[in-house]
Amino acid sequence: MSGLPIDVVLPELKETLRERISAVLVAPPGAGKTTRIPLALLDEPWLAGQKILMLEPRRLAARAAAGFMASVLGEKVGETVGYRVRMDTRVGPKTRIEVVTEGVLTRMLQGDQALEGYGIVIFDEFHERSLHADLGLALCLQSQEMLRDDLRLLVMSATLEAEPVANLLGIAPVLKSEGRAFPVETRLAAHRVEGRVEPAVVKAIMEALNREEGDILVFLPGTGEIRRTEALLAEQGIRTATASAREETTSNDPSAASWKSAPAKDIPSFSQQFGAGSDSLRQPQRIRVAPLHGSLTREDQDLALTPCPPGERKIVLATSIAETSLTVEGVRVVIDSGQMRVPRFSPRTGMTRLETVTVSRPSADQRRGRAGRLGPGVCYRMWTEAEDAQLKSRSTPEILEADLAPLALELAAWGVDDPAELLWLDPPPAASYAQARTLLQQLGALNLDGNITAHGRRMGELGLHPRLAHMILQAIPLGDGALACDLAALLNERDILRGDRLADADLRLRLEALHAVQEKTSPPHTVDLSTSRRILAEAGQWKRGLDLKQSTHTEDVGLLLAFAYPDRIAQRRPNGRYLLANGRGAVLPTLQNLSSEPYLVAAELDDQGSESRIDLAAPLDLETLKQHFAAQISDEHLVEWDSSTQSVKARKRERFGALILRESQLHDPSPEEILHALLQGVAELGVDKALPWTKNARQLQQRLHFLHRADPQNWPDVSDEALTRTLPDWLGPHLYGAKNLNAVSRLHLTQLLESLLTWEQQRELEASAPTHIAVPSGSRIPVDYSDPESPVLAVRLQEVFGLPETPRIARGRVPLLLHLLSPAQRPVQVTRDLASFWATTYFDVKKDLKGRYPKHYWPEDPWNATPTNRAKPRN
C-alpha cells in the first residue's frame, strides 16, 4: 500500500493514545485518515483485543470505508473489518473494526452504555456537526467519565476548529496532518446566476468536456436538481447509466435506460457565460452520467464511485454526500453549484422543511479539493467573486436548527432530563428542546413528570423518528401494523410519484402505487421504481422485526397519520382552507379530491407564509378522531362577549387543540359568567364608548381626577384606565342579570361615580373642586377641569372688574388659570395673577378693546369699576 500523508503522524497518534484517552486529529481530504488510522491502531497494547468503533456520517461512506480497509487486508467485508448501517449489517465473529453510521452508534450506546468490548470510538468527519454525531460524542463522554475511564475517543476532521473540541475532551492533544493535493485552478462566474442553477451547470459541464481531461464531479443541492440536470444533459445526447439499466420510472423511454457516445455540443460555453478561457471543441467521446446521492441503490452508488474504462468519461451528479470521506475515482474537474440542502426546524410551527442554502467556505474548499486528488485539476464555481467573499466561515451545527424530538427521546432513554447534564460543543436550544419534550408527552413517550415511559422505550428501540415509531406501535393492536410500516418508510423517503406531487397530495395514492410495485402490477401513476423498492425493503425489515403480516389496505391511513401528527390534524374552513390543530393555517395548492374533505391529517407542509401548503395528507373521519383521541378532546363551556352582535353568547364546545369539533348553545350559564362576559365587552369597546357619558358625568370625572392627582391617598382614581381595571367593583353590581349593552345605556353614570365617594368626600368635593365660581358680575362661571394640572376659569373681562385677586380652589391651594375673554368670547389674556394684570397689562388691553368695542364699558380704574355681564353696567 503506497504511502499517504497521514502516515507521518501515525507514530505520534499511537503514542498520544497510549498516554491519553482522548485526542483530536485534523487532516485534510485525501490524507488517508478514514482508512489508515483504524488499521494502524489494531495492534495497540491498550486495545487489548477489543474492537474499534468508527462513526461515519453517511451509509455510503461507511460501506466504502469498510470495503477499502477489507481490501487492504485481502479480506471480504465482515471478517476483520465490517460495518453496521441502517438496513444493512456485515460483521462477523472475527470483526475487530466496525464502521457504523450515527443512528447505529446511538442504538449501541443505549443498549450498552459502557460499550463493553470496544476500546476506542472514532468520530470521522466530525466537522459536519450532525445532530447524531454531537449526541454520540456527548453520550460517549459521559460513559467515559462514569463507566469507562479506559475508553478512548478520537475526533477526526478535515476542517474543524480543533480547540473547542479539544477543550470539550478535557484539553485533549491536537494532531495535524498535511494533505496531499495537487493544485486546483478555480474559475469563478463573471455574472450572478439568476433563476435555477441547472442550465448554468450544464453549460459548465459542456465547457469542461471540451477543455479539460478526466471525469467531472458536479455538486448539486438535491435529487430534484440532479434529475433536471440529467434531463438537460440528455437533450445534449449525454445519457444516464446505472447498474440496473436505469429503470427509474414506469415510462417506456428507451433512452432512459442507456448511455451512448455523444459529441460535445456547440452550446454557449462556460467561458462565454462566465468569462473564463477559450472554447475549443474536442472529438466525440464516450460519456456517461452517474448520479450519486443517498437514496440510490448500493450498486448505482458504486457505479458513480468506480473509475471508467479506458476511453470513457463520466459525469457524477452528486449531493453533498461526495464532499467528504468518499473518493470518486478519476475526477479531475469539480463543478460546484454553491448550494446544499439542509433541514430547518421551526419551533414556531413545529415543522421541519428542507431549505436550499449557500455552502460555507470550508464546504466550498472541500468540494474544490476533490479535483486535486489525482493530479492538477479545475474547479468551476457557479458564483461570482463578490459572492465568494461573502461565504460563511463555518456551517451551522445541525443541533441548533434541527427537530430535537429524536434527541429528547434519546436523552430520556439515557436517563437525562436536562441536556446541561452532558457536555456539548453547542447545547440544544432551550425553546426547541422544550417543544420536543412537549411533543413526546403528547405521544405518550414521557409521563407528566418528564420521565420516559415503557411506550417511550419501545419507540426508541425502533430507531425511527418518535412520531413514526409511535404511529407503528399504535397501529399494531388495530391490525394496521404492516400498513404503518409502509407508511413510515414512505414518509422517510422522497415522493415516489413523478409529476403528480403538486396535483394531488393524497398519500393513499402513493400507498396504492407502492403496493402495485410490490405485487408487480401496473401502478396507476408514473412511479419512481428505485425509490419504491427501497421503501418496500425498509418496510419489510420493520415488519419482520415486529412479526407483522403483510397488508395492502389503505382505509386507515388518516388515522395512522393522526397518531404520528396529532398537531397537524386539519379542519376545513368555510373558505376551503384548513386550520391545523396547532393553530396554523394550511391550504391545498390545487383543487383535488381531498379539497372537499372536512378533516385531513397533513403529513408534510412547506411551512411558508401565513398558510402552509399541504404537500402530503390523508382524510380523517370525525367519528374516528373522537374514538381514538377522546383523551385529548376537551369540553368547554364558553360564556363570552360577541362583538358582532354586541351581546353575550353562551356556547358549549368540543375542542381538539385549536379545532372546534362541535358547538351548540349553552342554555344555563350562570349569572356570574354572563356578568363577566358583559364586562369584558365593555372593556373591549372601551369605557369611553361603551358607557353613557353625559356632560355632567365627564365633568365629575375630571373634578375627581384633579383631586386624585393632588391627593392620591384620599381620592379615588376614576381615569378611563382605572375604571376599566375596576369594572367588576363599581359597574358589575349594577349589571347583574343583563346580557347586552342596552342595560349599560340606561345607567346614570354621574350617580355611579358619586357612589364611589363617602358622604364626607362628597361634601369636600364641592368645597375643593366646585363646578362653578361666582364672579363679581353675579354670574356663576363653570370651571374646566379637563387639564387636572391647570383648571381653567374662562370669563369675560368685564365680569371681574373689582375682583382684586385670582379665584382659588382646593381650599385656596390652587389658583385657577384665568382666560379673560373679549365681548366676542375670545381670550385676550391668560393669567394666574389677576392683581398684576390690573396693575400693568390691563391698560394696553383696554386700549385695544376700546378700539374694537367702542360701545362697551372700559373703565380707567378696574379695581373699583362696576362689573357687568352686559355691554355697560345698569344705571
Secondary structure, DSSP 8 states (H G I E B T S, - for coil): ----GGGGTHHHHHHHHHH-SEEEEE--TTS-HHHHHHHHTTT-TTTTT-EEEEEESSHHHHHHHHHHHHHHTT--TTSSEEEEETTEEE--TT--EEEEEHHHHHHHHHH-TT-TTEEEEEETTGGG--HHHHHHHHHHHHHHHHT-TT-EEEEEESS--HHHHHHHTTS--EEE-------EEEEE-SS---S-SHHHHHHHHHHHHHH--SEEEEE-SSHHHHHHHHHHHHHTT--B--TTTT--SSS--GGGG---EE-------HHHHH--S-------EEEEEEEE-TTS-HHHHHHHHS---TTEEEEEEE-GGGSSS---TTEEEEEE-SEEEEEEEETTTTEEEEEEEE--HHHHHHHHHGGGSSSSEEEEESS-HHHHTT--SS---GGGTS--HHHHHHHHHHT-SSGGGS--SS---HHHHHHHHHHHHHTTSB-TTS-B-HHHHHHHHHTS-HHHHHHHHHHGGGT-HHHHHHHHHHHHS--SBSS-TTT--BHHHHHHHHHHHHTTS--SS-B-HHHHHHHHHHHHHHHHHHT-------TTHHHHHHHH-GGGEEEE-TTS-EEETTS-EEE-SS--GGGG-SEEEEEEE---SSEEEEEEEEE--HHHHHHHSGGGEEEEEEEEEETTTTEEEEEEEEEETTEEEEEEE-S---HHHHHHHHHHHHHHH-HHHHS---HHHHHHHHHHHHHHHH-TTTS---SHHHHHHTHHHHTHHHHTT--BHHHHHTS-HHHHHHTTS-HHHHHHHHHHS-SEEE-TTS-EEEEE-SSTTS-EEEEEGGGGTT--S--EETTTTEE-EEEEE-TTS-EEEEES-HHHIIIIIHHHHHHHHHHH-TTS---S-TTTS---SSSS---
